[in-house]
Amino acid sequence: MTTSVAMVLLIIGCALVTWIPRILPFILVKNMKMPKIVLRWLAYIPVCILSALVIEGFFEKEEAIVTVHWLNVMAFIPTLFIALLTKSLSKTVIAGVLTMAGLRLFFG
């Protein structure tokens, strides 16, 4: 398979389109002074996002039975601890990815 210039430009364009909306809000509010209530509310966002994204992955549907996917539950515990401890979305995501990778390496 050969890689053309158009394909490389397409990949770079896709990377920018996904990267800019994620980074731009951080750049825009970096130098702004936020009210304390907003900062307090934002401190819980990583935990809320983690919960919404991960809880669905705890369960598997096998025909008429719902079972617990224990590997996901085992990865969730240290990830939740990191989220509560640091209140940092990036640290939480990195901890979750590394925990799941290690669990899949040894148990998956």
N, C-alpha and C positions, 0 to 999 in steps of 0.2 A: 504494500500500500504506500503510495506516495503522498506527501503532504504538500499542498499547493500554498501559495501566498494567500489566496482567498480563504483557505481553511484556517490558517494561522490568524489572519485578521478577524475572522468570525469568532474564533476562540477568545481572542483578546477582547473583542466587543462584548461577548457574553459575560466574560469575567468582570468587565467594567460595569455592565448593567446590573449585575448582582452585587457588586462591591459598593458602588456609589450610594444606593439607598440605605445600606447598613452603616456606612461610615459617616455620611453627610450629617445626620442628626447629632452625632457626637462632636463634629467639628463646629456646627452652628451654636451649640449650647455650652461649649467648652469655656468661653469667657463671660458667659452670662451669670448674673447673680440670681439664683432661684430662691423663692420663699421656702422657709423651713418645712412647711406642711407638704410642699411638692417634693422636696428631697426625702422626707420621711415616707411618703407614698411610693416614690420611685425605688426606695430601698427594698421593697417587697416584690418588685417585678420579677427578678430572677427566680424566686421561689414559685411564683404564680405561673410563669411560663414553663418552668420545669414540670410542675404538677400537671398542667394541661397537656403537655406533649408526651409525658412519660406514662401517666396512669393508664392510658389506652393500651400501651404496650405490655401491661401486666397480664392481660388475659388473652387466651386463644380460644377460638370457637372450633370445636371438633364435632361436626354434625349437630346434635341437639344438646351437647354438653359444653359448658364453658370451663376451661381449666386455667390454672395460674401458670404463667411462664416464669419459672423460678430464677432463671438466669437474669432476666430483666429486673426482678425484684432485688436480687443480690447486688446488681450494679446500681440500683436506685439508692440504697442505704448510704454508701459513702458519698455519693453525689449530692444527696440531700444534706448531709452533714457539711460538705464544702459550701453549698449554697447558703445555708443558715449562718455559717461561720464568716464567710467572706462577703456575702451579698453582692457578688460580682458575677455577671452573666458569663463573661469569657472564662473565668476560672472554673465556674460550674460546668460549662460545656466541655472544657478540656478534661476536667476530672471525670466526667461521665464517659467520654469517649475512651480515655485511657483505661478506666475501670472495665468497661465493656470489652475492650480489645483484650485485656489480660484474662478476663473470664472466658472469653471465646477461645483464646489460645490454650487454656488449660482444661476447660470443661466442654467446649463446643465442638 
